[in-house]
C-alpha cells in the first residue's frame, strides 16, 4: 500500500491519483493506493513521495523507528510538487509544536475574515511578550471545511512569522535527518 499526501490546491495530482485507483483516507488525511510499478512511476512523475511503504497486513509491521519517522513527516512536515519544484515546509501541527517549544505565552486572535463566492480569506494576529506578527490565508470557498482550513493556515503563517528563521531551518533539518536514520 502506498500512502501519499497531496496539497488540496493540487487538483491535477488528486485527479491522477483517483484515476490510478488511489482513495482518500479521511482518518489519516492522505491518499492510499496499491503499490504497483505503474503507481510508483505516477508518483515520481507527479513529484510525490510516499509517506511510508506499508506491507500487507499478513506481513511484518514496520519497525517502530520507521513508523515514528513516517508519522513525524506526516504530522510536522508537508511536501509536494508545484510547477516541477519540490516544496517542503512546516505543517500546522509542526507550527503548533514549535510554538509550544519556542513561543511561550502565545496568543492568536482573529483579525479579519472576507468571503466571496470563490474564496475565504482570513487574517490572524499572533503575539507573545517579544512581539507580534500577522498571518493570512486564502482558500477556495468550494473546498470542504474551507473556513477551518483558512483559519488554520493563517494561524500557521502567523506563528511561522514569529519564529526565527534559524529555528525553522533547524527544525526542518532535524525532522528530515530523523527520517534518514
FENHU-V222816 format. One record per residue. PSI is psi as a letter, one per 20 degrees, with the letter a starting at -180 (999 if undefined). BURIAL is b if it has 24 or more other C-alpha atoms within 12 Angstrom, else e. D_FIRST is the distance of its C-alpha to the first C-alpha in Angstrom with 1 decimal. Layout:
psi=PSI burial=BURIAL d_first=D_FIRST
psi=PSI burial=BURIAL d_first=D_FIRST
This chain:
psi=p burial=e d_first=0.0
psi=p burial=b d_first=3.8
psi=p burial=b d_first=6.6
psi=q burial=b d_first=10.0
psi=q burial=b d_first=13.5
psi=p burial=b d_first=16.1
psi=q burial=b d_first=19.8
psi=h burial=b d_first=21.3
psi=i burial=e d_first=23.9
psi=m burial=e d_first=21.6
psi=h burial=e d_first=21.9
psi=g burial=e d_first=21.3
psi=g burial=b d_first=17.8
psi=g burial=b d_first=17.0
psi=g burial=e d_first=18.6
psi=h burial=b d_first=16.8
psi=g burial=b d_first=13.3
psi=g burial=e d_first=14.7
psi=h burial=e d_first=16.2
psi=j burial=b d_first=13.0
psi=j burial=e d_first=11.4
psi=q burial=b d_first=9.7
psi=q burial=b d_first=11.1
psi=p burial=e d_first=12.9
psi=o burial=e d_first=12.3
psi=h burial=e d_first=15.9
psi=g burial=e d_first=15.7
psi=i burial=e d_first=13.5
psi=l burial=e d_first=15.1
psi=r burial=b d_first=12.2
psi=p burial=b d_first=10.2
psi=q burial=b d_first=6.7
psi=r burial=b d_first=5.7
psi=q burial=b d_first=4.8
psi=n burial=b d_first=4.9
psi=q burial=e d_first=8.6
psi=h burial=e d_first=11.8
psi=g burial=e d_first=13.0
psi=h burial=b d_first=10.2
psi=g burial=b d_first=10.8
psi=g burial=e d_first=14.4
psi=g burial=b d_first=14.2
psi=g burial=b d_first=13.0
psi=g burial=e d_first=15.8
psi=h burial=e d_first=18.2
psi=i burial=b d_first=17.6
psi=k burial=b d_first=17.9
psi=q burial=b d_first=14.8
psi=p burial=b d_first=13.1
psi=q burial=b d_first=9.5
psi=g burial=b d_first=10.4
psi=q burial=b d_first=8.7
psi=o burial=b d_first=6.5
psi=p burial=b d_first=5.3
psi=q burial=e d_first=6.7
psi=q burial=e d_first=7.2
psi=h burial=e d_first=9.9
psi=h burial=e d_first=12.6
psi=r burial=e d_first=12.0
psi=q burial=e d_first=13.5
psi=r burial=e d_first=12.4
psi=q burial=e d_first=12.5
psi=q burial=e d_first=16.1
psi=g burial=e d_first=17.9
psi=g burial=e d_first=18.9
psi=h burial=e d_first=15.5
psi=g burial=e d_first=14.3
psi=g burial=e d_first=17.5
psi=g burial=b d_first=17.3
psi=g burial=b d_first=14.0
psi=h burial=b d_first=15.6
psi=g burial=b d_first=18.8
psi=g burial=b d_first=17.4
psi=h burial=b d_first=15.9
psi=g burial=b d_first=19.1
psi=i burial=b d_first=21.9
psi=p burial=b d_first=21.0
psi=q burial=b d_first=19.7
psi=p burial=b d_first=19.0
psi=r burial=b d_first=19.2
psi=p burial=b d_first=21.0
psi=p burial=e d_first=24.3
psi=l burial=e d_first=26.7
psi=j burial=e d_first=25.2
psi=q burial=e d_first=25.4
psi=p burial=e d_first=22.9
psi=p burial=e d_first=23.8
psi=p burial=b d_first=23.1
psi=r burial=b d_first=24.9
psi=p burial=b d_first=25.3
psi=r burial=b d_first=23.7
psi=g burial=b d_first=25.8
psi=h burial=b d_first=24.7
psi=g burial=b d_first=25.5
psi=g burial=b d_first=28.9
psi=g burial=b d_first=29.7
psi=g burial=b d_first=29.0
psi=h burial=b d_first=31.2
psi=g burial=b d_first=33.9
psi=h burial=e d_first=34.1
psi=g burial=e d_first=34.7
psi=i burial=e d_first=36.9
psi=m burial=b d_first=38.5
psi=q burial=e d_first=40.3
psi=j burial=e d_first=42.0
psi=p burial=b d_first=39.8
psi=p burial=b d_first=40.7
psi=p burial=b d_first=39.0
psi=q burial=b d_first=40.9
psi=p burial=b d_first=40.3
psi=g burial=e d_first=42.8
psi=q burial=e d_first=42.2
psi=p burial=e d_first=40.0
psi=p burial=e d_first=40.6
psi=q burial=e d_first=39.1
psi=a burial=e d_first=39.5
psi=h burial=e d_first=38.1
psi=h burial=e d_first=35.5
psi=q burial=e d_first=34.9
psi=p burial=b d_first=35.0
psi=p burial=b d_first=36.4
psi=q burial=b d_first=36.8
psi=p burial=b d_first=38.8
psi=r burial=b d_first=38.8
psi=p burial=b d_first=40.9
psi=p burial=b d_first=39.8
psi=q burial=b d_first=42.6
psi=a burial=e d_first=43.5
psi=h burial=e d_first=46.8
psi=i burial=e d_first=46.2
psi=a burial=e d_first=45.6
psi=r burial=e d_first=43.7
psi=q burial=b d_first=41.4
psi=q burial=b d_first=40.3
psi=p burial=b d_first=36.8
psi=q burial=b d_first=36.1
psi=q burial=b d_first=33.2
psi=p burial=b d_first=33.0
psi=q burial=b d_first=30.4
psi=p burial=b d_first=30.6
psi=h burial=e d_first=32.2
psi=i burial=e d_first=29.9
psi=p burial=e d_first=26.9
psi=p burial=e d_first=25.9
psi=k burial=e d_first=27.4
psi=g burial=b d_first=29.1
psi=g burial=b d_first=31.9
psi=g burial=e d_first=29.8
psi=g burial=b d_first=27.6
psi=g burial=b d_first=30.8
psi=g burial=b d_first=32.4
psi=g burial=b d_first=29.5
psi=g burial=b d_first=29.4
psi=g burial=b d_first=33.1
psi=g burial=b d_first=33.2
psi=g burial=b d_first=30.6
psi=h burial=b d_first=32.8
psi=g burial=b d_first=36.0
psi=g burial=b d_first=34.7
psi=h burial=b d_first=33.5
psi=h burial=b d_first=37.0
psi=h burial=b d_first=38.6
psi=q burial=b d_first=36.7
psi=q burial=e d_first=38.1
psi=h burial=e d_first=36.2
psi=h burial=e d_first=36.3
psi=g burial=e d_first=34.5
psi=g burial=b d_first=31.7
psi=g burial=e d_first=31.5
psi=g burial=e d_first=31.6
psi=g burial=b d_first=28.9
psi=g burial=b d_first=26.5
psi=g burial=e d_first=27.4
psi=g burial=e d_first=26.9
psi=g burial=b d_first=23.5
psi=h burial=b d_first=22.4
psi=h burial=e d_first=24.2
psi=h burial=e d_first=22.5
psi=h burial=e d_first=19.1
psi=i burial=e d_first=20.7
psi=999 burial=e d_first=22.3
